Amino acid sequence: MKNLSALSLKTHQGELYVLDQTLLPHQQQWLHCTTVTQMVTLIQRLQLRGAPAIGIGASLLLAYRATQGDSQAQLQKDAEILRAARPTAVNLMNNLDSMLEAIQHTDFVSATVACAEALFAEDVALCQLMAEHGAALVQPNEQLLTHCNTGGLATAGVGTALGVINLAHQQGKNIRLWVDETRPLLQGGRLTAWECQQLGIPYQLICDNMAAMLMARGQVDRIFVGSDRIAANGDFANKVGTYSLAVLAHYHQVPFYVVAPHTTVDLACADGSVIPIEQRNADEVRGVSGAFGQTLWAPEEAPVFNPAFDVTPANLVTGWVLDTGVYSQQDIAAGVLQQLFG
Ligand SMILES: CSC[C@H]1O[C@H](OP(=O)(O)O)[C@H](O)[C@@H]1O
């Protein structure tokens, strides 16, 4: 494998390394990943996270295993183990489908390495296209808001929603960014804040329950969020809290955009009701996940509901910013996703 470098993933001299995102922003620790079991753990613990990054990391690990002499049969089994690591982000499934095709080749070692490297390069290019399409929507001096983390940490490139926001910043549009902390795992407060510090994006961190007040005050001009899966009718799954943000935006007439590569579109899902929503460990809600372990503040036996994602219906979305362009509700209702990707 050639040397590849993304914010949370890299290969060097044929070896794969993953930046442990659970330790950010206080520690930067690269983990050497050599086995399927290890990659599944990294994904399930969100040490490697973000819909595109999950798919690319799993693909690079499979390619690595092929270079280590694993058989085609073993690689096919490993792909299915990786597919089950997290159920909502469809990029994982799409990328593994591509890898399974490569595994069928006679020269499957070269084919799997080439496929994983191509998936990495594709995401870098798709991120740049999304950034360009989305940044064109941003007007000078706007106050933007985003939820969770959708930057370089979550992709192989500049990110999805945060890639849009960063390009608008780089274009000198004088934007300011409200960052939802994103309970319970604080992807916004820990990861997006960290990325904004690196990128020089002027931001302010808020608790998720403060977005309403800012919109009521007219202090949010436009919202960009990412996605883990977009259904055929434009409904989409994203980090839990996205749906309530979309309802608030609709009520306050704030333009609300979902930003995702076409690899996040799943035409097999007719609408959002059939998108599988991952339920996660109760302790994530009972405590506060800091960089140095869990601090429990709720009763240890407190019953908990902890869906990792929620679904936003298409009728609450102003626009879909994909690598192929920006689409309105009318475009989506006219079947543009099927025309483009069917
Ligand atoms: C561009 S990443 C899309 C999506 O992935 C994140 O989920 P997680 O942090 O659980 O991997 C979040 O929903 C982002 O919006």
The ligand as an SDF file (V2000), in Angstrom:
LIG
                    3D

 15 15  0  0  0  0  0  0  0  0999 V2000
  -19.0870   13.0910    7.8170 C   0  0  0  0  0  0  0  0  0  0  0  0
  -19.4090   12.0320    9.1600 S   0  0  0  0  0  0  0  0  0  0  0  0
  -21.1150   11.9090    9.1760 C   0  0  0  0  0  0  0  0  0  0  0  0
  -21.6880   11.6200   10.5480 C   0  0  0  0  0  0  0  0  0  0  0  0
  -20.9480   10.6120   11.3040 O   0  0  0  0  0  0  0  0  0  0  0  0
  -21.0380   10.9720   12.7010 C   0  0  0  0  0  0  0  0  0  0  0  0
  -21.4400    9.8980   13.5080 O   0  0  0  0  0  0  0  0  0  0  0  0
  -20.3970    9.2420   14.5760 P   0  0  0  0  0  0  0  0  0  0  0  0
  -19.6770   10.3630   15.2600 O   0  0  0  0  0  0  0  0  0  0  0  0
  -21.2840    8.4310   15.4980 O   0  0  0  0  0  0  0  0  0  0  0  0
  -19.5070    8.3890   13.7140 O   0  0  0  0  0  0  0  0  0  0  0  0
  -22.0610   12.0430   12.7390 C   0  0  0  0  0  0  0  0  0  0  0  0
  -23.3760   11.5180   12.6920 O   0  0  0  0  0  0  0  0  0  0  0  0
  -21.7090   12.7930   11.4850 C   0  0  0  0  0  0  0  0  0  0  0  0
  -22.6310   13.7700   11.1850 O   0  0  0  0  0  0  0  0  0  0  0  0
  1  2  1  0
  2  3  1  0
  3  4  1  0
  4  5  1  0
  4 14  1  0
  5  6  1  0
  6  7  1  0
  6 12  1  0
  7  8  1  0
  8  9  2  0
  8 10  1  0
  8 11  1  0
 12 13  1  0
 12 14  1  0
 14 15  1  0
M  END
$$$$
